[in-house]
Amino acid sequence: MRAIDQSGGVENIDIKTIEELKSKLARLEESIKKALHEQEQLKHSEWAILKESIEKAKKQKRDILSELAEKVTEDIAKKENQLDELKKKYGQR
């Protein structure tokens, strides 16, 4: 009798272990899917695009940071001109 009880117990342990492993595997697969999705989002983020632009500029021997600074300065100048136009049109308050 004991041999039968013991062998039945072992089968239960094996089944339980297999179910636990299946559950862990499912959780791992879900974690991997989540990580891949996040990685894909990061590839298309503003920072990734900027990094790629910097790398391309380096290959072309360009100083992208100087170019960006120049563009920002130009944008500021344009906005200041627009502001001056609005002040002239509507008066300064």
C-alpha positions as a LaTeX table, in Angstrom:
\begin{tabular}{lrrr}
\hline
Residue & $x$ (\AA) & $y$ (\AA) & $z$ (\AA) \\
\hline
Met1 & 0.00 & 0.00 & 0.00 \\
Arg2 & 2.72 & 2.40 & 0.90 \\
Ala3 & 4.40 & 1.87 & $-2.45$ \\
Ile4 & 1.17 & 2.74 & $-4.25$ \\
Asp5 & 0.61 & 5.83 & $-2.09$ \\
Gln6 & 4.18 & 6.95 & $-2.57$ \\
Ser7 & 4.14 & 6.50 & $-6.34$ \\
Gly8 & 0.84 & 8.36 & $-6.58$ \\
Gly9 & 2.35 & 11.16 & $-4.52$ \\
Val10 & 5.31 & 11.41 & $-6.86$ \\
Glu11 & 3.02 & 11.74 & $-9.87$ \\
Asn12 & 1.16 & 14.55 & $-8.12$ \\
Ile13 & 4.44 & 16.31 & $-7.43$ \\
Asp14 & 5.47 & 15.91 & $-11.07$ \\
Ile15 & 2.14 & 17.28 & $-12.29$ \\
Lys16 & 2.32 & 20.16 & $-9.86$ \\
Thr17 & 5.88 & 20.94 & $-10.91$ \\
Ile18 & 4.98 & 20.81 & $-14.59$ \\
Glu19 & 2.04 & 23.17 & $-14.02$ \\
Glu20 & 4.29 & 25.55 & $-12.07$ \\
Leu21 & 6.84 & 25.46 & $-14.89$ \\
Lys22 & 4.14 & 26.14 & $-17.47$ \\
Ser23 & 2.93 & 29.07 & $-15.39$ \\
Lys24 & 6.45 & 30.46 & $-15.04$ \\
Leu25 & 7.02 & 30.02 & $-18.76$ \\
Ala26 & 3.82 & 31.91 & $-19.55$ \\
Arg27 & 4.88 & 34.77 & $-17.26$ \\
Leu28 & 8.33 & 34.86 & $-18.85$ \\
Glu29 & 6.84 & 34.93 & $-22.34$ \\
Glu30 & 4.59 & 37.82 & $-21.31$ \\
Ser31 & 7.57 & 39.69 & $-19.83$ \\
Ile32 & 9.52 & 39.19 & $-23.04$ \\
Lys33 & 6.62 & 40.52 & $-25.13$ \\
Lys34 & 6.39 & 43.55 & $-22.86$ \\
Ala35 & 10.14 & 44.19 & $-23.07$ \\
Leu36 & 10.11 & 43.90 & $-26.87$ \\
His37 & 7.22 & 46.35 & $-27.07$ \\
Glu38 & 9.08 & 48.83 & $-24.85$ \\
Gln39 & 12.23 & 48.38 & $-26.93$ \\
Glu40 & 10.25 & 49.15 & $-30.09$ \\
Gln41 & 8.83 & 52.30 & $-28.49$ \\
Leu42 & 12.31 & 53.42 & $-27.46$ \\
Lys43 & 13.61 & 52.95 & $-31.01$ \\
His44 & 11.07 & 55.54 & $-32.18$ \\
Ser45 & 11.52 & 57.94 & $-29.27$ \\
Glu46 & 12.76 & 61.49 & $-29.68$ \\
Trp47 & 16.03 & 60.58 & $-27.95$ \\
Ala48 & 16.69 & 57.62 & $-30.24$ \\
Ile49 & 16.04 & 59.78 & $-33.30$ \\
Leu50 & 18.39 & 62.46 & $-31.97$ \\
Lys51 & 21.07 & 59.84 & $-31.26$ \\
Glu52 & 20.74 & 58.50 & $-34.79$ \\
Ser53 & 21.00 & 62.02 & $-36.22$ \\
Ile54 & 24.14 & 62.69 & $-34.19$ \\
Glu55 & 25.74 & 59.44 & $-35.40$ \\
Lys56 & 24.92 & 60.23 & $-39.04$ \\
Ala57 & 26.32 & 63.75 & $-38.66$ \\
Lys58 & 29.55 & 62.42 & $-37.14$ \\
Lys59 & 30.02 & 60.14 & $-40.13$ \\
Gln60 & 29.60 & 63.18 & $-42.39$ \\
Lys61 & 32.07 & 65.18 & $-40.23$ \\
Arg62 & 29.30 & 67.62 & $-39.24$ \\
Asp63 & 28.82 & 69.22 & $-35.84$ \\
Ile64 & 25.14 & 68.60 & $-35.30$ \\
Leu65 & 25.08 & 70.30 & $-31.90$ \\
Ser66 & 26.31 & 73.53 & $-33.49$ \\
Glu67 & 23.73 & 73.13 & $-36.24$ \\
Leu68 & 20.98 & 72.62 & $-33.67$ \\
Ala69 & 22.14 & 75.63 & $-31.68$ \\
Glu70 & 22.10 & 77.74 & $-34.86$ \\
Lys71 & 18.59 & 76.54 & $-35.71$ \\
Val72 & 17.34 & 77.35 & $-32.20$ \\
Thr73 & 18.88 & 80.82 & $-32.43$ \\
Glu74 & 17.18 & 81.36 & $-35.80$ \\
Asp75 & 13.84 & 80.15 & $-34.41$ \\
Ile76 & 14.16 & 82.53 & $-31.45$ \\
Ala77 & 14.93 & 85.43 & $-33.80$ \\
Lys78 & 11.86 & 84.60 & $-35.92$ \\
Lys79 & 9.63 & 84.47 & $-32.83$ \\
Glu80 & 11.03 & 87.79 & $-31.61$ \\
Asn81 & 10.24 & 89.32 & $-35.00$ \\
Gln82 & 6.70 & 87.92 & $-34.84$ \\
Leu83 & 6.33 & 89.34 & $-31.35$ \\
Asp84 & 7.53 & 92.77 & $-32.51$ \\
Glu85 & 5.02 & 92.67 & $-35.38$ \\
Leu86 & 2.19 & 91.82 & $-32.97$ \\
Lys87 & 3.25 & 94.62 & $-30.61$ \\
Lys88 & 3.19 & 97.09 & $-33.50$ \\
Lys89 & $-0.16$ & 95.83 & $-34.70$ \\
Tyr90 & $-1.95$ & 95.65 & $-31.35$ \\
Gly91 & 0.15 & 97.99 & $-29.24$ \\
Gln92 & 2.35 & 97.07 & $-26.32$ \\
Arg93 & 0.61 & 96.40 & $-23.01$ \\
\hline
\end{tabular}
